Amino acid sequence: MNSLLRRTTKPITKTQILSSLFPLKLTPIESNQNPRPKLPHLQNPSRVLQIRPFSTQFPEYEMPSVTWGVVQGRKEKLVSKVIICDYLKSLGIVTDELESLELPSTVEVTRERVEFLQRLGLSIDDINEYPLMLGCSVRKNIIPVLGYLEKIGLPRSKLGEFVKSYPQVLHASVVVELAPVVKFLRGLDVEKDDIGYVLQKYPELLGFKLEGTMSTSVAYLVSIGVSPRDIGPMVTQYPYFLGMRVGTMIKPLVDYLVSLGLPKKILARILEKRAYILGYDLEETVKPNVDCLLSFGIRREVLGLVIAQYPQIIGLPLKAKLSSQQYFFNLKLKIDPEGFARVIEKMPQIVSLHQNVVLKPVEFLLGRGIPSEDVAKMVVKCPQLVAVRPDRMKNSFYFYKSEMGRSIKELVEFPEYLTYSLESRIKPRYHRLQSKGIRSSLNWFLNCSDQRFEERLQGHYIETERLGPFFCMGGKLELPGREIVSDEEEENEDEVLYRRTVSL
């Protein structure tokens, strides 16, 4: 019995236990055999794993990249980085920012990236401006991004310049980051053909989050009266406002302009046509220019009207321009500073008008025997005279003297006559008056619409002659005689406001 027990309690080996659990054929490991199983992909002791690159439509760039190609140990990575950094330094590339960046594993891959960027049009200096672009795989990052940019309208010849201005785009995902921004722009009614143009002007748009600054700036502009259908053209003209914060940039500028007496409705119409005004710096440019206008004698109550007529005036180097023009008007036209202020109030575009252009119509009037004092009065009363071409003024003046037979004194009192079209307004209306035997002032038959002129001829409309439109600070534009405008002539309120203040 004891011998039987001894035979049954014979110790069981590990091999027997494993065989019972896993019915596989195991071979015992000899003492001189490597305990690790052979890996089919192991090529050398440094454990380099060769992975066949997937095929692309760019076979010349089928090389290892940052995440595909080789797997190295820590020591091998350090050695590779030192070798690659030495290579980059030999090209003149500063590697200080590349210390923490995962670079390619071989010099060959790095050389391919540098050469590709150079063929794109980037110099070593451009790469030094943003050396992190060397961390982008040609096949996985650069080529897909450039292909997409070309697809949405950027000319291939401009891709290098685009990357220079916004190299961060090379890190972007086409599906996750770029395509949603383009879709957002299309949703704002930016024309498909204009997408490339918009992105060339403001490449940083591709890095903005849709739910952030872009959405809030658009929402605010719509809230102050900008038409949603005009947002697209505004973006095409001046896409930079999509990157402006409402609370710190857009709203303070809008509030300040409204405080000067510019109604929000008119301001909205101005922004629709001249979105670049949103880019004027409030503290550095706009406020100093408003103070400059006041210092030159412009009345505070008409500041809103001045800005509505010529919005660019708040963004110009205004002090130098006003000083030069004021001196010129005083020297050549004998208009004193107070008269010059009235001229600017009525036609602020004069601050940007070339002095040679101003002199030609003035010299024409002086040549017709009109005294310089009267010419000065005419310009102060109707500054638009200085923008009329002399040949057009000559024809109107000849008709005035030869056909109408009126005096110079009457022309001095109503210099606006010279700004009207001779063929489409002056001649037809004068002949109508002659046929009915009516003699009236120049203002009565010229300063009105065609419909109002017909009503006056028929005697259905009688009014005293009044001054032009005036502008109340903080309120709407009031039009003389508005309470008796005939029903047939009524216009949309917004159209009246914009036409009467912005259009010349």
GIGIPE-V614612 format. One record per backbone hydrogen bond with DSSP energy under -1.0 kcal/mol. CO is the residue of the C=O (numbers start at 1). NH is the residue of the N-H. Records with the same first field share a line. If there is no record, write none. Layout:
BEGIN
CO=NH + NH
END
This chain:
BEGIN
1=5
2=6
3=7
4=8
5=9
13=17
14=18
15=19
16=20
17=21
18=22
22=24
30=33
39=42
44=47
58=61
59=62
61=63
68=65
73=77
74=78
75=79
76=80
77=81
78=82
79=83
80=84
81=85
82=86
83=87
84=88
85=89
86=90
88=93
89=92
95=98
106=110
107=111
108=112
109=113
110=114
111=115
112=116
113=117
114=118
115=119
116=120
117=122
118=121
123=127
124=128
125=129
130=133
131=134
132=135
133=136
137=141 + 142
138=143
141=145
142=146
143=147
144=148
145=149
146=150
147=151
148=152
149=154
155=158
156=159
158=162
159=163
160=164
161=165
162=166
166=169
167=170
168=171
169=172
173=177 + 178
174=179
178=182
179=183
180=184
181=185
182=186
183=187
185=190
186=189
191=194
194=198
195=199
196=200
197=201
198=202
202=205
203=206
204=207
205=208
209=212
212=216
213=217
214=218
215=219
216=220
217=221
218=222
219=223
220=224
221=226
222=225
227=230
228=231
230=234
231=235
232=236
233=237
234=238
238=241
239=242
240=243
241=244
245=249 + 250
246=251
249=253
250=254
251=255
252=256
253=257
254=258
255=259
257=262
258=261
263=267
264=268
265=269
266=270
267=271
268=272
269=273
270=274
274=277
275=278
276=279
277=280
281=285 + 286
282=287
285=289
286=290
287=291
288=292
289=293
290=294
291=295
292=296
293=298
294=297
299=302
300=303
302=306
303=307
304=308
305=309
306=310
310=313
311=314
312=315
316=318
317=321
318=322
319=323
320=324
321=325
322=326
323=327
324=328
325=329
326=330
327=331
328=332
329=335
336=340
337=341
338=342
339=343
340=344
341=345
342=346
343=347
347=350
348=351
349=352
350=353
354=358
355=359
356=360
358=362
359=363
360=364
361=365
362=366
363=367
365=370
366=369
371=375
372=376
373=377
374=378
375=379
376=380
377=381
378=382
382=385
383=386
384=387
385=388
389=393
390=394
391=395
392=396
393=397
394=398
395=399
396=400
397=401
398=402
399=403 + 404
400=406
407=411
408=412
409=413
410=414
414=417
415=418
416=419
417=420
421=425 + 426
422=427
425=429
426=430
427=431
428=432
429=433
430=434
431=435
432=436
433=438
441=445
442=446
443=447
446=448
449=453
450=454
451=455
452=456
453=457
454=458
455=460
470=478
472=475
478=470
479=482
481=484
482=485
486=489
487=490
492=496
493=497
494=498
495=499
496=500
497=501
498=502 + 503
END
